[in-house]
């Protein structure tokens, strides 16, 4: 039998091409994922201990107040303390905002503890000096000597860039580093990841820390680093699992493609098998030979897949490292276990996909070889069991989805969705031909006889058609579900953001604004509306003086996206980042303007700039002659958040007014959703790609099978172009049916997901259909169908009428 | 499509459906060169039933393919319905076939996914003539003559071999082509079905005035023909008129 296996592999290799490609892509994806995640892990953990060199103890995530107290106490104790933490501030140069939200961190005071690697210039030695990260400097074109304005309003700080540095640790990197004396002004809004303490060994450090913060639990540096490393690894592991999930989806699609390939190939070779049986091969010999053939295919695919995966993975990492050093990718190092795993998956997937077709292949009786060839007449019937099973799955799946909506349970959603999908797949052999037949009148009108022949060809083997469609259906359903789900979440989030950041830009001053400020702000390019807000500077308990604004101003409807929170008659709303450390929600405190005082209850909020919000009547009572202390701005629809903030800052800075940029925060959330959608769709594209290879493959194999038919059609008067058009139409019909069905399913899944997951979190979230994107998916699928048909239809149209008829 | 008046042959006394002059056809090259036709001169008069006979490999199928415009001869010329086939490009040749030539093959005659009626209409549909009233009447007549009225909605898989060949004959006759080529039309049939198919072919010549050229290796089949041409090793070795 060995000669038979080798000979048939030689003869049929080209026909296995597409199946091979499908497995190769799937297994290469696994290796690439491993390479990328190892590089990310390496990048994230490299130099992770550097910022803590010289420390005796580390305090994990102290509150910003505790951190500030510890930093203040350390010098007195003859110790040193420094922190790894960040505050996000706007950075401007020469009146132009270069980044509305930049991470600012600390450069330790003592030279021995400065963990940053200085590349150029010197470390900051005095207040007003800044160290800038080299990648940030490249991205924003910062140079030594540049003057930067960090933050806005009364807390804004002017600094000079005196040094450029790189970070040895991806974990502690920031764009700008300041001395604590400068950084401490934003202590309220500081996020502290960890605080390092040096002086006298661990026990001394521990007791010194606990004197300042009694309930603190500092750890030794090695213990802290071990925990940190574990957290980073967990994070990478989670991402890796999510990415591999997409790999699994791609492999499921590959299974369908390979299964279809084997089914078609074995149907075409049934006479060969029968002949083998006639000349004395036993059933198990034939079975073994075809199984070995699939193993050989799987092994070949595994080798190519692993090698191309290694090439692509290492190449990609090298490319990213060379082109985007700021991405801080480390070195790729794929463990042998990954290579073995990927290869095993490739072989396993091939075997699973070939199992049923091989069993069917050997069931052929030896007599079949002696009968005239009627393999193309094969009409498979859809089994009753299959339909019954499909119906049960559909019903069970729908019940699961209903349960998911009712209980907001992710597990029920996933299981229900998968079950419905399987039900639809089982119904495929009935559903898909019915849908294709429904397009019959249209294709016939558009394309004449070639169109009708195409529709006929597409439905003649319902199982094959259904399997081909199924492979594309998976990718399209998931893609449209993600697109629709994202569009729905986005509209829900954006409604939420309208409430949270209801004002695009606020300009808030610690004193009355000049009379022309409103007009000048209204005239800024990109400002659609500007509303002056009256107010007065108030003292709330022992906070620094803060402008007190009314929750409603005349004409504020022209600037507000959503309603501002409404304070009660005896309430004052204080920005969240001023609360804590002494002033808590629910406290009743004196609020004083000049010589008038009211006792008001404190509540938290944000979205109106650095000011406290009270009722209009409260303000009138406290400050009868309120002057304009703030201007609220509405941006034009196409305004760039950073350019606009720059222009507004140019007017606000000279009068010491702070600018809060709600627009930038909203566009940041938008960007994140865009990146998420793009990433998911990009990962799904691999499954769609494999499915399209599958469509081309099915068509190509059908063309081989229908050689005589095409020859007959050519003899009877079908022109070459009509043959090509017929096959292209068949491919487009298959991909369109898959896309339309997939889109319908995807929208239904998205709807249930929105009902089950988004609605409980965000009130009033509804289904939003991204018509443009869905239209794009359908168009791309139709075009891809055309592309998939190019090679097969060229081959088919090249057949000479006489040559085809004498084939036997 | 302009009708060309062929200049070469002297005005024939009988109208010719097709003719060939110096027809040569070889396959392969160098070592594997095979000469299927080595110079064939042939006139096929209109309105007659001609059988081309010969053993396997005698070149009879190649001759038919060249005469029908399914294959290009290596040398020599073919004229069908007064038009020279050489020099026609693939599209022109395809259109010429669907307008002037009908085919009945040995096997694999019908498209499996189309019904009998759809198969019969296919060539005229491809030519965009399926809505012509005269064709509709001719269709009814042919279907009735061939006894297919009850079978029109069936697919090929649901028809017997003889019925399938009758559908193929109906398809070949529908457009009233200048010439019908039948390639071993009885090759796959039992003797009674064979007799039926051959009678129908002869009937179409006698009653509808069709020209039919049949390639066969069965002597029995050739007895239905008016003229018999015998081929061996790519040359015509015998021409005879069967029982008048």
Boltz contact constraints between the chains, C-beta under 6 A:
constraints:
  - contact:
      token1: [A, 376]
      token2: [B, 112]
      max_distance: 6.0
  - contact:
      token1: [A, 377]
      token2: [B, 112]
      max_distance: 6.0
  - contact:
      token1: [A, 377]
      token2: [B, 157]
      max_distance: 6.0
  - contact:
      token1: [A, 449]
      token2: [B, 125]
      max_distance: 6.0
  - contact:
      token1: [A, 449]
      token2: [B, 126]
      max_distance: 6.0
  - contact:
      token1: [A, 456]
      token2: [B, 113]
      max_distance: 6.0
  - contact:
      token1: [A, 460]
      token2: [B, 113]
      max_distance: 6.0
  - contact:
      token1: [A, 708]
      token2: [B, 108]
      max_distance: 6.0
  - contact:
      token1: [A, 715]
      token2: [B, 70]
      max_distance: 6.0
  - contact:
      token1: [A, 715]
      token2: [B, 103]
      max_distance: 6.0
  - contact:
      token1: [A, 716]
      token2: [B, 122]
      max_distance: 6.0
  - contact:
      token1: [A, 716]
      token2: [B, 123]
      max_distance: 6.0
  - contact:
      token1: [A, 717]
      token2: [B, 94]
      max_distance: 6.0
  - contact:
      token1: [A, 717]
      token2: [B, 97]
      max_distance: 6.0
  - contact:
      token1: [A, 717]
      token2: [B, 98]
      max_distance: 6.0
  - contact:
      token1: [A, 717]
      token2: [B, 123]
      max_distance: 6.0
  - contact:
      token1: [A, 717]
      token2: [B, 126]
      max_distance: 6.0
  - contact:
      token1: [A, 718]
      token2: [B, 126]
      max_distance: 6.0
  - contact:
      token1: [A, 719]
      token2: [B, 91]
      max_distance: 6.0
  - contact:
      token1: [A, 719]
      token2: [B, 94]
      max_distance: 6.0
  - contact:
      token1: [A, 720]
      token2: [B, 90]
      max_distance: 6.0
  - contact:
      token1: [A, 801]
      token2: [B, 70]
      max_distance: 6.0
  - contact:
      token1: [A, 802]
      token2: [B, 65]
      max_distance: 6.0
  - contact:
      token1: [A, 802]
      token2: [B, 70]
      max_distance: 6.0
  - contact:
      token1: [A, 802]
      token2: [B, 71]
      max_distance: 6.0
